[in-house]
Amino acid sequence: MRENFGSKIGAVLAAAGSAVGLGNIWRFPIETGRNGGAAFILIYIGCIFLIGLPVMLSEFVIGRSSQANTAGAYRKLAPGTQWKWVGRLGVFTGFVIMSYYVVVAGWTIQYAWLALTNQFAGKTAEDFPVIFSQFASNPWQPIVCLVIFVWLTHYVVVKGVTRGIERWSKVLMPMLFILVMGLVIGAVSMPGAKAGISFLLQPDFSKVNGGVVLNAMGQAFYSLSLGMGCLCTYASYFNRQTSLARTALNVCVIDTLIALMAGFIIFPAASAAGYHLQSGDIGASLLFITLPNVFQQAFAHLPLLSYVFSLLFYLLVILAALTSTISLHEVVTSYMTEEFGFRRSRAALVETVTCMLLGCICSLSFGPLQNHKLAGMTIFDLFDWTSSNLLLPIGGMFISIFVGWYLKRELVKGELTNNGTLRVRGLRVLIFILRFVAPLAILGIFLNQLHLF
Ligand code: TRP
C-alpha cells in the first residue's frame, strides 16, 4: 500500500514546509527591495491568490487523483500521450534545483556555526564581504557544509512519508514559526526600525511597471514550489478526506505570512543599522554579507543580543531550507521507487549521491571552477537560471493546461469536492483561470525573463 500523510495538519505542514524556504527568507526580501517595497508586496499577494492558488490546486488534483509520483501521474491520467514528458521534466527540474539549492543551504550551516561560535563579534561592514568570499571560494569548506545538508535531507526522506516527512514537518514547522515570531518582535522593536516598517507598509505605485508585476509572479511561483510536481508528489500522499481547496489555501496563507514576516525582520533591522532601503542596499548578498553586519550594527551596544539574534536567524534559515530540500528530494526518490522499482533506501541514496556530486560542481563554481563558463554563466548560475527561468515556467504552464483543458471536468470536480461530500464554490472561475489566465501569465513571465519584452 502507498504511504499516506496520517493527518490533515501533517499534510498542510509538509506542503507548507516545501513552500517556505530560501525563497521566502532570501529571495523575497531581495525582490521586495528591488521592486520598491509595499507596492510590490500587494501585487505579489495578488499573484499568490489569483494564479498561484489555482496552479497549486492543479498540482493537488493531479497528485491525489493519480496516487503516483509526478511522472507516473501523467502516465496514469493520460496514458499513451506525450504528457508523460511534463512529469519527467519535473523530475529533471527537481535534480537541477536541488543541486544548487543545497549549496546555498550549506552556506547557512557555516553561518549558523560562525554565529554559534561568536565569530561575527566585533566585525565591521568591511569584514563581511571578505568573510563571505573567502568562505564561498574555498574548495572544501562549503562542500563539507553541503554534504551535511544533503545528509540531513536524506535522513528524513529515507524514513518514509509518515515517519520521515510528516513527522519532521510537524516538528520543524512550529519551531520555524516560533523563531520567526521572536525575530520579528526583536527587529521591529529596535530603535530606528521605523523606516524599515514604513518601507513595507506605504506603497509607492509610481515604481510599478510590467516588469514589477512579472517579477512578483515569478517570485510567487518559486515561493509556492510550483511548476515541477513537488506539491503534486505531496498531494499523492494526501488521504481521501483531505480538502484540497482548504489545504491549498492554508499553504498559500502560511507561505505569504512567513515571507512577510521575513520582510519584517530584515527591513526594520536593516534600517536600524543605518541602511538606505530605497537605494538598493539590500542586494543578492543579503543573507551572507548584509545581514550579519546588520545584526552586529543594530545591537552595537548589546553584543549578547547580536549573538542571540544572529544564531536564531541562521537556525531559522536552516529549518526553512531543510523542509524544502526534503520535498525536492522526495520528487526524485518517489519517481525512482515507483517507476523503476528501487527500494526506497536505494532510490534515496541515488538521489543523495547524485546531488552531492552536482552540488560540489555548483559549489566549486565560486572558487576553482569560477572561470568555467557556459553561455556566460558559471555552473551555479546556469543551474539557477535554467530552472527558475526556463524549466519551472514551462512546467507550470503545462500543468495548468493539463488540468484546464485535458482532464475531464468531472474528475477535477470530484477531487475538489471529495466526490461530492464537500461544497466547493468557484469551480468555473478556477477552470477559466487554468485555461486562459494562468498559461498566458506564465508565458508572460517566461518571455520577460528571457528579456524578450
Ligand atoms: N519554495 C521553496 C522556497 O521558497 C523552494 C522550492 C522547493 C521550490 N521546491 C520547489 C521551488 C519546487 C520551485 C519548485 O525556497
Boltz pocket constraint, residues with backbone or C-beta under 6 A from the ligand:
constraints:
  - pocket:
      binder: B
      contacts: [[A, 18], [A, 19], [A, 20], [A, 21], [A, 22], [A, 23], [A, 24], [A, 221], [A, 222], [A, 223], [A, 224], [A, 225], [A, 226], [A, 227], [A, 228], [A, 230], [A, 324], [A, 325], [A, 327], [A, 328], [A, 392]]
      max_distance: 6.0
